[in-house]
Amino acid sequence: MTTSSLFSVDLASITQVQQLSYILQAYLPQSIVVLGSLHHGDIDATYLNKHRSLHIWTTFPLPCLDPESRPNLFSVIALSHFNDNQFRYFCSAEASPNALATADEESHVQNTITTFMHSLSARNSILDGVVIDSLFKNGPELPAETIVFGAVHDKWISSFYPFTVKSNICVKYIRTPNPTSTSDEKRWDALAEGTEWIINELREGDIDLIRSRATFPRSHDYILSRQPYSVCIRRREGDASPVAWQLVISDGALAMLHVETEFRRRGLARLCLAALEKKLGEKYRTNDSSKAELYPFKRWEHLDVVLGNEKSSGLVASTNGWKEGWRCHWIHLSSNSTPSNSI
C-alpha cells in the first residue's frame, strides 16, 4: 500500500493556525468538524497553546508561502485529548458536488489513514507530544488499541474499512449563518420571559446530574469547561435543578441535548436549541469587518443525529435554518484488526 506524507501543525505558531483556518474556511460547511476543533470553541489561537490538548496533521506542509498553492486534494486530521481523545477527519474532496468519491480521492484517503495508523503503531515521531496510551478505547466489541474517529464523511467509509472494527451512522445537520442580531432583540437568556421557565448556564453543582444523563461518558472537568457554551432551563418557582440543557462540545458541534422525562412534550428541547444558537451568535458578534465573514464570527452550526432517531431528526429539521447535510460515521479503528461485518 502506498503511503502519504503527514505534517504536524505547530499550534503555538499564530501563522500556521491562521493559515490553516483560512484554508479550511473555503471548504465550509464540510470542513466544520476540523475547523471547529481548531478554534476549540474559542477565538484566540493562544487558547490552543495554553491547553496543549489539540494536535493536527495535514498532508501538506505549513506554513505556506502562498496558501493558495496547497494541493487541490488534501486531508487534515485533528486529535483532541480534551474531547475524550477523539479524532476528526476532513478531506478537501468532501466539498465536491459529486456524491461519490473518485478512485484517486479514495486512494488518497486510504493512503492518509494507512500512514497515520502505521505511525500510531510504530509510535512515529510525527506523534511527538501525543499521549498515545490515552487514545485507546476498550469494550467487549473492541480489540486492544482501538481509536475513535468522529463524524467521518460518508464518502470515506470504504477507505477507512481496512482498519474499521465498528461504525455508527449519523446524519449531520447544518445551520447556515444568520445575519447579526439587532440590539433590540431579546437576549438568549430572556427567551423564556413570561413563562414558567428561566434560561441560564449550567453550574458546577449541576455537573453530576448532567454526567449521569450523558449517552457518552464525559469528565467533570470537561463539562465544567463547556459552561460558557451551555444553556440550561430551570423552573422559575421551586427547585432550581436543571430540567433541560444543551452545550457545545469542543469541535463546535451542538450536543448533549437532554430534557428530563417529566418535562418532555413542553417545547423545552426546541427552546434549548434556539437559546444556544442565539447565545453563540451574541458571543461571536464582531464589528470588525475583516472578521465578519470568517468562522467562528460567522457561525456555521452543526450537530449529529443517530440514523433512525426520527424524533430528534424531526425536531432539528423543523427548526428554522437547520438542513440535513450528509451522512457521517463514528468509527472505531484498530491497526491490529480485520474488518468487521457489522459496519
PyMOL commands that set and color helices and strands:
alter all, ss='L'
color gray80, all
select helices_A, chain A and resi 14-25+32-39+46-51+67-69+92-95+103-122+125-127+132-134+154-163+188-190+204-213+220-225+227-229+261-263+268-283+310-317
alter helices_A, ss='H'
color red, helices_A
select strands_A, chain A and resi 7-8+54-58+75-80+86-91+137-139+142-153+164-175+197-200+230-235+242-248+254-259+301-306+322-334
alter strands_A, ss='S'
color yellow, strands_A
deselect
rebuild
show_as cartoon
